[in-house]
Amino acid sequence: MPRPVDTKQATGMSEQLPIRYRVSADAAAAHVFNVRCVVETPDPRGQLFSLPGWIPGSYLVRDYARHVLSVCATAAGQPVAMTKTDKATWQAAPCEGPLEVVCEVYAYDLSVRGAYLDTERGFFNGVCLFLAVEGASETPCEVCIEKPGALAGSTMAKWRVATAMSAVDTDDRGFGSYRAANYDELIDHPVEISNFRSAEFSLGGVPHQMVLAGRERADLERLRTDVPRICETHRQMFDDELPMARYVFLTNVVGEGYGGLEHRASCALITRRSDLPQHGKTDIDKAYRRFLGLVSHEYFHLWNIKRIKPAAFTPFDLRSEAYTRLLWVFEGITSYYDDLALVRSGLIDTAAYLELLADNVSKVWQTPGRHRQSLAESSFDAWIKLYKPDENSPNTLISYYSKGLLIALALDLTIRQQTDGSKSLDDVMRELWRRYGKTGRGLEEGGFESLASEVSGVALQSFFDTAIRSTDDPPLATLLEGLGIKLTFSMATESLGGNGNSDKDAACVLGVRLREDCGRVLIGTVLSGGPAAEAGLAGGDELVAIDGLKVTPSSFAGLMMSFRAGEKVAVQVFRRDELLEFSVTLSVPPAHKCQLSLADGAPAAAVARRAAWLWQ
């Protein structure tokens, strides 16, 4: 019996004449995509065209129109004047169709949010290339991706196309025409064009493709084995058929980099090649675990944000900010389930999962901003704060990803505790999917809280008031104790990179986060209330010497080992080009490094609750 087609990927098109686009990568050496848009029946008053200001899943206005190099138009072979009316909108002079608009787009953004083109690889999100036609948001769209000419010394002759967009007429390398039901779907299918490798597998009759673009020697068989286990774990939790007809992981493999962006039937990933599985290795080390966690996170978004959406996003207005206090629900809960799926699927053991969870607790506890900004505020202000960090951000902000993860954990364990294990956050998410994800209804600002209380049967108002709208820390130690898990904190020492988890114990700290820059030791952040803050040091200062001894990336840790809390030391820094000296009284390292371990002699009931939580 054939599978039902995703309504947002419907293959049947209306009787309307489609908006037709054509993408050329022939100017790859100049990093320029040439994009044509044909409107058969333009607005007789003068057709308006525009580009989105932001991309769903990344809450910052990025002004994609700034990369447009030129725009011109013709109709019946004659030039048509194009007038720019604001930063991202153009209007064609009145004319009879068909109207063809051609634009050049500069593409040299390696991130998952933009467009990139050189002689080795092409990638784009539709928000970067495809002009929206005013008044035609529900009109079907067709896209032709042209095969580029070969360039000597490049891999362009071997390029292929990878995308989850529905193919209409393509060759064996994927070049040709594709279609989307409307503009919203068109821009939700990123495209990879390169000499990539791929691993394919099927899950519940749905084909999946893991695309690896870039120089890598990954073990594709490991990916074919491990990734489906994660995907199936998420599908089981939602207890339903997969909500798409095909899925593609578009992975850009680099030397240094990490990130992902979700889409309705695919995701764009960027990962270090060292994080991919290597031939001859059968274990899942920290590096590979990091990649699997990224894969898990973006796949969970198939349900949570791509289909279960806040009302503020239904529909999207990509011209300006869309405010909601619920981003912690969509990113924090997703962050909770991404690593949880690794242990539930059996890919990692309990000890490895507790290590991942402890790292997240440490990250939040080492951020002073958690006592200045609530999760609701963090979600609402994402547009102006989370994506625009400065040297003081750790003192004033908390991420709805990291703290949202801990609140999701606390909520899950609270429900399990109060219902003696008969209900959990899993049940809440399944009902969220049934009421909102499958119906397309937007989640109201108070909808998640009321649904959680209704599904669990637990009065959760007090929990949410504290967890979401206050800056209090969640009672993780007490909740985890009910699962036979012991939470302890030890001193978090300073180290280059600022993670506060140095393997070497130190007796004192400056109260800073450090980073290396071409052999220099720079202060990234001066933590509020610490010794450096009281002495007057500032973010951006270059540490030159402590107590008369030169500071280097290799000498800093050993130098700090020679001091004790309470000692007053002279610290010399360059602030811009001025040499300054400060007297700093060193303090005891804060107890912010978390350890989680299985408690000895835990009651059988606690062990049983833990097994139910981890699906063991």
For each residue, the residues with C-beta under 8 A, 3 or more apart:
1:
2:
3: 205 206 241 245
4: 241
5: 9 10 11 245
6: 9 10 243 244 245 264 265
7: 10
8: 181 184 185 264
9: 5 6 164 166 181 185 244 245 264 265
10: 5 6 7 13 181
11: 5 166 179
12:
13: 10 16 18 140 179 181
14: 139 140
15:
16: 13 139 140
17: 40 41 139
18: 13 139 140 141 142 179
19: 37 38 39 133 136 139 140 141 142 183
20: 36 37 38 141 142 143 144
21: 35 36 37 38 129 130 141 142 143 144 186
22: 35 36 38 143 144 146
23: 33 34 35 124 129 143 144 145 146 191
24: 27 33 34 35 36 146 148
25: 28 33 117 122 146 148 156 193
26: 34 146 148 149
27: 24 30 31 32 33 34 104 117
28: 25 31 32 117 118 119 122 148 151 154 156
29: 118 119 151
30: 27
31: 27 28 106 107 108 116 117 118
32: 27 28 69 104 105 106 107 117
33: 23 24 25 27 104 105 107 115 117 122 124 129
34: 23 24 26 27 102 103 104
35: 21 22 23 24 102 103 104 105 129 130 131
36: 20 21 22 24 100 101 102
37: 19 20 21 49 100 101 102 103 130 131 133
38: 19 20 21 22 98 99 100 101
39: 19 42 47 97 98 99 101 133 136
40: 17 97 98
41: 17 97 98
42: 39 47 75 92 95 96 97 98 99
43: 46 47 48 134 135
44: 94 96
45: 94
46: 43 91 92 93 94
47: 39 42 43 91 92 99 133 134
48: 43 85 89 90 91 92 133 134 135
49: 37 71 89 90 91 92 101 131 132 133 134
50: 65 88 89 90 131 132 134 319
51: 64 65 68 88 127 128 130 131 132
52: 55 64 88 127 132 187 318 319
53: 61 62 63 64 65 88 318 319 320
54: 58 59 60 61 62 127 318 321
55: 52 58 62 64 113 125 127 187 261 318
56: 188 313 316 318
57: 261 262 263 301 305
58: 54 55 62 113 261 387
59: 54 321 327 382 383 386 387
60: 54 382 383 387 388
61: 53 54 320 321 383
62: 53 54 55 58 113 114
63: 53 66 87 88
64: 51 52 53 55 67 88 114 127 128
65: 50 51 53 68 87 88
66: 63 87
67: 64 105 106 107 109 115 128
68: 51 65 71 103 104 105 106
69: 32 103 104 105 106
70: 103 104
71: 49 68 82 84 90 101 102 103
72: 79 82 101 102 103
73: 79 80 81 82 92 99 100 101 102
74: 77 78 79 80 99 100 102
75: 42 78 80 95 96 97 98 99 100
76: 95 96
77: 74
78: 74 75
79: 72 73 74
80: 73 74 75 92 93 95 99
81: 73 92 93
82: 71 72 73 90 91 92 93 101
83: 90 91 93
84: 71 89 90
85: 48 89 90 91
86: 89
87: 63 65 66
88: 50 51 52 53 63 64 65 319
89: 48 49 50 84 85 86
90: 48 49 50 71 82 83 84 85 101 131
91: 46 47 48 49 82 83 85
92: 42 46 47 48 49 73 80 81 82 95 99 101
93: 46 80 81 82 83
94: 44 45 46
95: 42 75 76 80 92 99
96: 42 44 75 76
97: 39 40 41 42 75
98: 38 39 40 41 42 75
99: 38 39 42 47 73 74 75 80 92 95
100: 36 37 38 73 74 75
101: 36 37 38 39 49 71 72 73 82 90 92 131
102: 34 35 36 37 71 72 73 74
103: 34 35 37 68 69 70 71 72 131
104: 27 32 33 34 35 68 69 70
105: 32 33 35 67 68 69 115 128 129
106: 31 32 67 68 69
107: 31 32 33 67 114 115 116 117 122 124 128
108: 31 116 117 118
109: 67 113 114 115 116 128
110: 114 116 252 254 257 270
111: 114 259 270
112: 190 252 259 260 261 268 269 270
113: 55 58 62 109 125 261
114: 62 64 107 109 110 111 124 125 128
115: 33 67 105 107 109 123 124 125 128 129
116: 31 107 108 109 110 121 122 123 124
117: 25 27 28 31 32 33 107 108 121 122 123 124
118: 28 29 31 108 121 122
119: 28 29 151 153 154 155 156
120: 154 155 194 195
121: 116 117 118 192 193 194 213 214 252
122: 25 28 33 107 116 117 118 148 159 191 192 193 194
123: 115 116 117 190 191 192 193 194 213 250 252 268
124: 23 33 107 114 115 116 117 128 129 190 191
125: 55 113 114 115 128 129 187 190 261 268
126: 129 130 186 187 188 189 190
127: 51 52 54 55 64 130 187 318
128: 51 64 67 105 107 109 114 115 124 125
129: 21 23 33 35 105 115 124 125 126
130: 21 35 37 51 126 127 141 143 183 186 187
131: 35 37 49 50 51 90 101 103
132: 49 50 51 52 137 183
133: 19 37 39 47 48 49 136 137 139 183
134: 43 47 48 49 50
135: 43 48
136: 19 39 133 139 183
137: 132 133 182 183 184
138: 182 183
139: 14 16 17 18 19 133 136 182 183
140: 13 14 16 18 19 179 180 181 182
141: 18 19 20 21 130 179 180 181 182 183 185 186
142: 18 19 20 21 168 177 178 179
143: 20 21 22 23 130 165 177 178 179 180 186
144: 20 21 22 23 176 177 178
145: 23 161 174 175 176 177 178 191 193
146: 22 23 24 25 26 175
147: 159 171 173 175
148: 24 25 26 28 122 151 156 159 193
149: 26 156
150: 154 156 157
151: 28 29 119 148 154 156
152:
153: 119
154: 28 119 120 150 151 157
155: 119 120 158 159 194 195
156: 25 28 119 148 149 150 151 159
157: 150 154
158: 155 195
159: 122 147 148 155 156 173 193 194 195
160: 173 174 193 194 195 196
161: 145 170 173 174 175 191 192 193
162: 174 191 192 193 196 198 209 211 248 250
163: 174 178 189 190 191 192 248 250 266
164: 9 189 244 246 247 248 263 264 265 266
165: 143 178 179 180 186 189 191
166: 9 11 178 179 180
167: 170 174 176 177 178
168: 142 176 177 178 179
169: 176 177
170: 161 167 173 174 175 176 177 178
171: 147 174 175 176
172:
173: 147 159 160 161 170
174: 145 160 161 162 163 167 170 171
175: 145 146 147 161 170 171
176: 144 145 167 168 169 170 171
177: 142 143 144 145 167 168 169 170
178: 142 143 144 145 163 165 166 167 168 170 189
179: 11 13 18 140 141 142 143 165 166 168
180: 140 141 143 165 166 183 185 186 189
181: 8 9 10 13 140 141 185
182: 137 138 139 140 141 185 186
183: 19 130 132 133 136 137 138 139 141 180 186 187
184: 8 137 187 188 315 316
185: 8 9 141 180 181 182 188 189 264
186: 21 126 130 141 143 165 180 182 183 189
187: 52 55 125 126 127 130 183 184
188: 56 126 184 185 263 264 265
189: 126 163 164 165 178 180 185 186 263 264 265 266
190: 112 123 124 125 126 163 250 261 263 266 268
191: 23 122 123 124 145 161 162 163 165
192: 121 122 123 161 162 163 196 211 213 250
193: 25 121 122 123 145 148 159 160 161 162
194: 120 121 122 123 155 159 160 213
195: 120 155 158 159 160
196: 160 162 192 211 212 213
197: 211 212 216 218 220
198: 162 209 210 211 212 220
199: 209 210 212 220 221 223 224 227
200: 207 208 209 210 224
201: 207 208 210 224 227 228
202: 205 206 207 208
203: 206 208 228 231 232 235 242
204: 232 235 241 242
205: 3 202
206: 3 202 203 242 244 245 246 247
207: 200 201 202 246 247
208: 200 201 202 203 227 228 231 246 247 248 249
209: 162 198 199 200 246 247 248 249
210: 198 199 200 201 220 223 224 227 249 251
211: 162 192 196 197 198 248 249 250 251
212: 196 197 198 199 216 218 220 251 253 276
213: 121 123 192 194 196 250 251 252 253
214: 121 252 253 254 273
215: 253 273
216: 197 212 253 273 276
217: 273 278 279
218: 197 212 222 223 253 273 276 277 278
219: 222 223 276 277 278 279 281
220: 197 198 199 210 212 223 224
221: 199 224 225
222: 218 219 225 226 277
223: 199 210 218 219 220 226 227 276 277
224: 199 200 201 210 220 221 227 228
225: 221 222 228 229
226: 222 223 229 230 277 284 292 347
227: 199 201 208 210 223 224 230 231 249 292 295
228: 201 203 208 224 225 231 232
229: 225 226 232 233 345 346 347
230: 226 227 233 234 292 295 296 299 341 342 345 347
231: 203 208 227 228 234 235 247 299
232: 203 204 228 229 235 236 345
233: 229 230 236 237 341 344 345 615
234: 230 231 237 238 296 299 300 302 303 337 341
235: 203 204 231 232 238 240 241 242
236: 232 233 239
237: 233 234 337 341 426 429 430
238: 234 235 303 429 430 433
239: 236 430
240: 235 243 433 438
241: 3 4 204 235
242: 203 204 206 235 247 302
243: 6 240 302 303 307 437
244: 6 9 164 206 247 264 265 302
245: 3 5 6 9 206 265
246: 164 206 207 208 209 265
247: 164 206 207 208 209 231 242 244 265 266 299 302
248: 162 163 164 208 209 211 265 266 267
249: 208 209 210 211 227 266 267 269 295 298
250: 123 162 163 190 192 211 213 266 267 268 269
251: 210 211 212 213 269 270 271
252: 110 112 121 123 213 214 257 268 269 270 271
253: 212 213 214 215 216 218 271 272 273 276
254: 110 214 257 270 271 272 273
255: 272 273
256: 272
257: 110 252 254 270 271 272
258: 270 271 272 275 290 294
259: 111 112 269 270 294
260: 112 267 268 269 270 294 297 298
261: 55 57 58 112 113 125 190 267 268 298
262: 57 267 298 301 302 305 306
263: 57 164 188 189 190 266 267 268 306
264: 6 8 9 164 185 188 189 244 302 306 307
265: 6 9 164 188 189 244 245 246 247 248
266: 163 164 189 190 247 248 249 250 263
267: 248 249 250 260 261 262 263 298 299 301
268: 112 123 125 190 250 252 260 261 263
269: 112 249 250 251 252 259 260 294 295 298
270: 110 111 112 251 252 254 257 258 259 260
271: 251 252 253 254 257 258 275 276 291 294
272: 253 254 255 256 257 258 275 276 287
273: 214 215 216 217 218 253 254 255 276
274: 287
275: 258 271 272 287 288 290 291
276: 212 216 218 219 223 253 271 272 273 288 291
277: 218 219 222 223 226 281 288
278: 217 218 219 281
279: 217 219
280:
281: 219 277 278 285
282:
283:
284: 226 288 289 292 347 348 352
285: 281 288 289
286: 289 290
287: 272 274 275 290 291
288: 275 276 277 284 285 291 292
289: 284 285 286 292 293 342 348 352 356
290: 258 275 286 287 293 294
291: 271 275 276 287 288 294 295
292: 226 227 230 284 288 289 295 296 342 347
293: 289 290 296 297 338 339 342 356
294: 258 259 260 269 271 290 291 297 298 338
295: 227 230 249 269 291 292 298 299
296: 230 234 292 293 299 300 337 338 339 341 342
297: 260 293 294 300 301 334 335 338
298: 249 260 261 262 267 269 294 295 301
299: 230 231 234 247 267 295 296 302
300: 234 296 297 303 304 334 337 338 341
301: 57 262 267 297 298 304 305 306 330 334
302: 234 242 243 244 247 262 264 299 306 307
303: 234 238 243 300 306 307 308 429 433 437
304: 300 301 308 329 330 333 334 429 432
305: 57 262 301 308 309 330 331 334
306: 262 263 264 301 302 303 309
307: 243 264 302 303 433 436 437 438 440
308: 303 304 305 330 432 433 436 437 443
309: 305 306 313 314 330 436 442 443
310: 313 314 324 326 329 330 442 443 445
311: 314 324 442 443 444 445 447
312: 322 323 324 326 442
313: 56 309 310 316 322 324 442
314: 309 310 311 440 441 442
315: 184
316: 56 184 313 322
317: 320 322
318: 52 53 54 55 56 127
319: 50 52 53 88
320: 53 61 317
321: 54 59 61 383
322: 312 313 316 317
323: 312 380 383
324: 310 311 312 313 327 379 380 445
325: 376 377 379 380 445 468
326: 310 312 329 330 379 443 445 448
327: 59 324 330 331 332 378 379 382 400 404
328: 331 332 333 375 376 378 379 400 403 404 407 468
329: 304 310 326 332 333 404 443 448
330: 301 304 305 308 309 310 326 327 333 334
331: 305 327 328 334 335 400 401 404
332: 327 328 329 335 336 375 400 401 402 403 404 405 406 407 408
333: 304 328 329 330 336 337 404 405 408 425 429
334: 297 300 301 304 305 330 331 337 338
335: 297 331 332 338 339 360 401 402 404 405 408
336: 332 333 339 340 404 405 408 409 412 425
337: 234 237 296 300 333 334 340 341 408
338: 293 294 296 297 300 334 335 341 342
339: 293 296 335 336 342 343 353 356 357
340: 336 337 343 344 353 614
341: 230 233 234 237 296 300 337 338 344 345
342: 230 289 292 293 296 338 339 345 347 348 352 353 356
343: 339 340 346 347 348 349 350 352 353 614 615 616
344: 233 340 341 614 615
345: 229 230 232 233 341 342
346: 229 343
347: 226 229 230 284 292 342 343
348: 284 289 342 343 352 353
349: 343 352 353
350: 343 353 354 598 610 614 616
351: 354 355 598
352: 284 289 342 343 348 349 355 356
353: 339 340 342 343 348 349 350 356 357 614
354: 350 351 357 358 485 596 597 598
355: 351 352 358 359 596
356: 289 293 339 342 352 353 359 360
357: 339 353 354 360 361 409 596
358: 354 355 361 362 594 595 596
359: 355 356 362 363 501 594
360: 335 356 357 363 364 402 405 406
361: 357 358 364 365 406 476 487 594 596
362: 358 359 365 366 492 500 501 592 593 594
363: 359 360 366 367 402
364: 360 361 367 370 398 402 403 406
365: 361 362 370 473 489 492 592 594
366: 362 363 492 499 500 590 592 593
367: 363 364 370 394 397 398 399 402
368: 371 372 394 395 527 528 529
369: 372 373 393 394 395 396 397 398
370: 364 365 367 373 398 403 471 473
371: 368 471
372: 368 369 395 396 397 398 471
373: 369 370 377 378 381 396 397 398 471
374: 377 378 398 468 469 470 471
375: 328 332 378 379 398 400 403 404 407 467 468 469
376: 325 328 379 380 468 469
377: 325 373 374 380 381
378: 327 328 373 374 375 381 382 385 386 397 398 399 400 403
379: 324 325 326 327 328 375 376 382 400
380: 323 324 325 376 377
381: 373 377 378 384 385 386
382: 59 60 327 378 379 385 386 387 400
383: 59 60 61 321 323 387
384: 381 388
385: 378 381 382 388 389 393 397
386: 59 378 381 382 389 397 399 400
387: 58 59 60 382 383
388: 60 384 385
389: 385 386 393 397
390: 393 539
391: 524 525 526 538 539 540
392: 395 396 525 539
393: 369 385 389 390 396 397 525
394: 367 368 369 397 513 525 527
395: 368 369 372 392 525 527 528
396: 369 372 373 392 393
397: 367 369 372 373 378 385 386 389 393 394
398: 364 367 369 370 372 373 374 375 378 402 403 471
399: 367 378 386 402 403 404
400: 327 328 331 332 375 378 379 382 386 403 404
401: 331 332 335 404 405
402: 332 335 360 363 364 367 398 399 405 406
403: 328 332 364 370 375 378 398 399 400 406 407
404: 327 328 329 331 332 333 335 336 375 399 400 401 407 408
405: 332 333 335 336 360 401 402 408 409
406: 332 360 361 364 402 403 409 410 474 476
407: 328 332 375 403 404 410 411 467 468 474
408: 332 333 335 336 337 404 405 411 412 425
409: 336 357 405 406 412 413 474 476 479
410: 406 407 413 414 463 467 474 475 476 479
411: 407 408 414 415 425 452 460 463 467
412: 336 408 409 415 416 424 425 426 613
413: 409 410 416 417 479 480 482 483 613
414: 410 411 417 418 458 460 463 479
415: 411 412 418 419 423 424 425 427 428 452 456 458 460
416: 412 413 419 421 423 424 609 612 613
417: 413 414 420 479 482
418: 414 415 456 458
419: 415 416 422 423 424 456 457 458
420: 417
421: 416 424 608 609 612
422: 419
423: 415 416 419 427 455 456 457 458
424: 412 415 416 419 421 427 428 613
425: 333 336 408 411 412 415 428 429 452
426: 237 412 429 430
427: 415 423 424 430 431 455 456
428: 415 424 425 431 432 451 452 455 456
429: 237 238 303 304 333 425 426 432 433
430: 237 238 239 426 427 433 434
431: 427 428 434 435 451 455
432: 304 308 428 429 435 436 437 443 448 451
433: 238 240 303 307 308 429 430 436 437 438
434: 430 431 437 438
435: 431 432 438 439 441 451
436: 307 308 309 432 433 439 440 441 442 443 447
437: 243 303 307 308 432 433 434
438: 240 307 433 434 435
439: 435 436
440: 307 314 436
441: 314 435 436
442: 309 310 311 312 313 314 436
443: 308 309 310 311 326 329 432 436 447 448
444: 311 447
445: 310 311 324 325 326
446: 449 450
447: 311 436 443 444 450 451
448: 326 329 432 443 451 452
449: 446 452 453 460 461 464 468
450: 446 447 453 454
451: 428 431 432 435 447 448 454 455
452: 411 415 425 428 448 449 455 456 458 460 464
453: 449 450 456 457 458 459 460 461
454: 450 451 457
455: 423 427 428 431 451 452
456: 415 418 419 423 427 428 452 453 460
457: 419 423 453 454
458: 414 415 418 419 423 452 453
459: 453 462
460: 411 414 415 449 452 453 456 463 464
461: 449 453 464 465
462: 459 465 466
463: 410 411 414 460 466 467
464: 449 452 460 461 467 468 469
465: 461 462 468 469 470
466: 462 463 469 470 472 474
467: 375 407 410 411 463 464 470 472 474
468: 325 328 374 375 376 407 449 464 465
469: 374 375 376 464 465 466
470: 374 465 466 467
471: 370 371 372 373 374 398
472: 466 467
473: 365 370 476
474: 406 407 409 410 466 467 479
475: 410 478 479
476: 361 406 409 410 473 479 480 487
477: 480 481 487
478: 475 481 482
479: 409 410 413 414 417 474 475 476 482 483
480: 413 476 477 483 485 486 487 596
481: 477 478 484 485 486 487 599 606
482: 413 417 478 479 606 609
483: 413 479 480 606 609 610 613
484: 481 598 599 602 603 606 607 609 610
485: 354 480 481 596 597 598 599 610
486: 480 481 596 597 598 599
487: 361 476 477 480 481 594 595 596
488: 594 595 597
489: 365 591 592 593 594 595
490: 591 593 595
491: 505 506 588 589 590 591 592 593
492: 362 365 366 500 501 589 590 591 592 593
493: 500 501 502 504 505 506 509 560 589 593
494: 498 500 502 506 509 510 512 513 514 560 589
495: 498 499 500 501 502 514 557
496: 514 515 516 521 553 556 557
497: 514 515 516
498: 494 495 512 513 514 515 524 525
499: 366 495 502
500: 362 366 492 493 494 495 513 592 593
501: 359 362 492 493 495 593
502: 493 494 495 499 505 506 557
503:
504: 493 557 561
505: 491 493 502
506: 491 493 494 502 509 557 560 561 589
507: 561 563 564 565 588 589
508: 560 563 564 565 566 567 586 587 588 589
509: 493 494 506 512 530 531 560 586 587 588 589 590
510: 494 530 531 532 537 560 571 584 586
511: 526 527 529 530 531 532 533 587
512: 494 498 509 523 524 525 526 527 530 532 537
513: 394 494 498 500 523 524 525 527
514: 494 495 496 497 498 521 522 523 524 543 556
515: 496 497 498 521 522 524
516: 496 497 519 520 521 522 553
517: 520 522
518:
519: 516 552 553
520: 516 517 542
521: 496 514 515 516 542 543 551 552 553 556
522: 514 515 516 517 540 541 542 543
523: 512 513 514 526 532 537 538 539 540 541 542 543 573
524: 391 498 512 513 514 515 539
525: 391 392 393 394 395 498 512 513 539
526: 391 511 512 523 530 532 533 537 538 539
527: 368 394 395 511 512 513 530 532 533
528: 368 395 533
529: 368 511 533 534
530: 509 510 511 512 526 527 533 534 587
531: 509 510 511 534 535 584 585 586 587
532: 510 511 512 523 526 527 535 537 571 584
533: 511 526 527 528 529 530 536 537
534: 529 530 531 585
535: 531 532 571 582 583 584 585
536: 533 582
537: 510 512 523 526 532 533 541 571 573 582 584
538: 391 523 526 541 575
539: 390 391 392 523 524 525 526
540: 391 522 523 575
541: 522 523 537 538 573 574 575 580
542: 520 521 522 523 573 574 575
543: 514 521 522 523 546 551 556 571 572 573
544: 550 551 572 573 574 579
545: 548 549 550 551 570 571 572
546: 543 549 551 559 560 569 570 571 572
547: 559 563 569 570
548: 545 570
549: 545 546 555 559
550: 544 545 555
551: 521 543 544 545 546 555 556 559
552: 519 521 555 556
553: 496 516 519 521 556
554:
555: 549 550 551 552 558 559
556: 496 514 521 543 551 552 553 559 560
557: 495 496 502 504 506 560 561
558: 555 561 562
559: 546 547 549 551 555 556 562 563
560: 493 494 506 508 509 510 546 556 557 563
561: 504 506 507 557 558
562: 558 559
563: 507 508 547 559 560 567 569 586
564: 507 508 567 586
565: 507 508 586 587 588
566: 508 585 586 587
567: 508 563 564 585 586
568: 583 584 585 586
569: 546 547 563 583 584 586
570: 545 546 547 548 581 582 583 584
571: 510 532 535 537 543 545 546 581 582 583 584
572: 543 544 545 546 579 580 581 582
573: 523 537 541 542 543 544 579 580 581 582
574: 541 542 544 577 578 579 580
575: 538 540 541 542 578 580
576:
577: 574
578: 574 575
579: 544 572 573 574
580: 541 572 573 574 575
581: 570 571 572 573
582: 535 536 537 570 571 572 573
583: 535 568 569 570 571
584: 510 531 532 535 537 568 569 570 571
585: 531 534 535 566 567 568
586: 508 509 510 531 563 564 565 566 567 568 569
587: 508 509 511 530 531 565 566
588: 491 507 508 509 565
589: 491 492 493 494 506 507 508 509
590: 366 491 492 509
591: 489 490 491 492
592: 362 365 366 489 491 492 500
593: 362 366 489 490 491 492 493 500 501
594: 358 359 361 362 365 487 488 489
595: 358 487 488 489 490
596: 354 355 357 358 361 480 485 486 487
597: 354 485 486 488
598: 350 351 354 484 485 486 602
599: 481 484 485 486 602 606
600:
601:
602: 484 598 599 606 607 610
603: 484 606 607
604: 607 608
605: 608 609
606: 481 482 483 484 599 602 603 609 610
607: 484 602 603 604 610 611
608: 421 604 605 611 612
609: 416 421 482 483 484 605 606 612 613
610: 350 483 484 485 602 606 607 613 614 616
611: 607 608 614 615 616
612: 416 421 608 609 615
613: 412 413 416 424 483 609 610
614: 340 343 344 350 353 610 611
615: 233 343 344 611 612
616: 343 350 610 611
